[in-house]
Amino acid sequence: MHGYLLAVELSPRQREVVESIATIGKQDIPMKELASRLGLSYRVMMRYKEEAMQRNGYTSWDGFLADFVKDEL
């Protein structure tokens, strides 16, 4: 499945959360602060991340993130 995925399927809110997590290095802020900025608790933000990965058949964040970024470009 990986490498052949044409588009990562996400709800608008999942996409917002994943995009924020993916760019956290540029923002240089802790994950808990990012969750707060998104109006979420840290646990809920992590649940969005896990559900987005599972929805697309991934078990690894790195693999999911690589395909997500490739899909976004």
Secondary structure, DSSP 8 states (H G I E B T S, - for coil): -TTT-SS----HHHHHHHHHHHTHHHHT--HHHHHHHTT--HHHHHHHHHHHHHHTT-S-HHHHHHHHHHHH-
